[in-house]
Amino acid sequence: MKAAYIEHTGSPAAIIVGELPKPKPNGSEVLVKVAACAVNPVDTYIRAGLLPVELPEKFIVGCDLAGTVEAVGPEATRFAPGDRVWGSNQGLLGRQGTFAEYAAVDECWLYPTPEEIDDKQAAAIALVGITAHLGLFREANLKTGEKLFVHGGSGGVGSCVVQMARAVGARVMTTAGSPEKVQVCRQLGAHAVVNYNRDAADAAIRRFAPEGIDVWFETLREQNLEKIIDLMALGGRIVIMAGRESRPRLPIGPFYVKDCKMLGFAMFNATPDQQRRCAAEINRWMARGRLRPLIDRVLPLEKAAEAHWLQEQSTLGRSSSTLTGKLVLVP
C-alpha cells in the first residue's frame, strides 16, 4: 500500500511516500480503507522529534482518518465490512499513523460516519472536535448563557469551540488575524470577533463581558495568565490544552479571590468511552448541520511533506495567513 512515513525524525523533508505492507487486523482491530486523513500540529511535533516518544520502524505519520471498513479482527464486534467510520488517536503511543491507503485501528478509537457527512469532513473534525468537546464540557462544564472566549476562531480547535459553544446557547467571542478570517468566525456563529492584528483585544473583551469571561478556552502555546485572570468572571474556568514548554507566571492572589479554576488536559489521555461520548454528540451536531469543520485545502497523499510544512508555518511559525482550518490528505 502507499503510505507517508519516516525512517528517522527531522524536517518535513524526512517524510517518504512509498510502498509499505498492507496491515492485517488483529484482535479487536478494524482494517480501514482510508479515504481521507487530516494534519494536526501534534503530527509535526512527533515527526520532528519534539516529543520523546518511541516510534515503530518506518513510522507512518498522522492521527486522524475516515474511510470504509474492509475487514475486522477476530475480536472486533462494533463494525462490519462496508461500514463508514472516522477516528483519531493514531500515530502515537506505539500505534502506526493514518497517512496511508489502509490503517489497522482498534475499534475503540473508531466511530460511525453519518450518511450526511463525507469522509473529508469526518477526518477534518476528528482530533480537533474531540479536543474542543472535552475542554468545553468534560472540563469546563459550559452552560447556556455563559460567556466564552477562545483565541483563533478560524483554526481547527477554535472553530469547533465557537460552534459547539453556540450549539449549547453560550455567548461567544473570538479573535482572528485578517478581515477574511473575522468574517469566517462570524459565519460560524461568533457573537463578537476581534482582528488581533488591528484592534486591542482586552478592551473588546471587557465590552463583551463587563462582568468577566465565564470560560476562557486557551489555544495559544504561550499563555499570559495575568491578563487572562484579570478578564475572568467570578467562578470562571480557564481551559489549557497547548503549550508543552510554556512556563507563565501565575498571579495566585487574583486567581483565588475570583474563585477561578484552571483546567489542563491532553486529548490523548481521555479514555475510549470519554472520546466515544464526544464523538456521538459531534455526529449528531454534524448530521443536523450545526457543526462543520473548516477545511483550508485538500491535497494528495504525495504532498504530505508540503502539508507538514504548511502546518508548521501556521503553528510554530505563528503565521496568521497560512491556514484557515484544516489540511486534509487523500490517499
Secondary structure, DSSP 4 states (H G I P E B T S, - for coil): -EEEEESS--SGGG-EEEE-PPP---TTEEEEEEEEEE--HHHHHHHHT-S-----SSEEP-S-EEEEEEEE-TT--S--TT-EEEE---SSTT---S-BSEEEEEGGGEEEPPTTS-HHHHHHHHHHHHHHHIIIIIIS---TT-EEEES-TTSHHHHHHHHHHHHTT-EEEEEESSHHHHHHHHHHT-SEEEETTTS-HHHHHHHH-TT-EEEEEE--SS--HHHHHHTEEEEEEEEE---TT------HHHHHHTT-EEEE--GGGS-HHHHHHHHHHHHHHHHTTS----EEEEEEGGGHHHHHHHHHHHHTS--SSS-SSEEEEE-
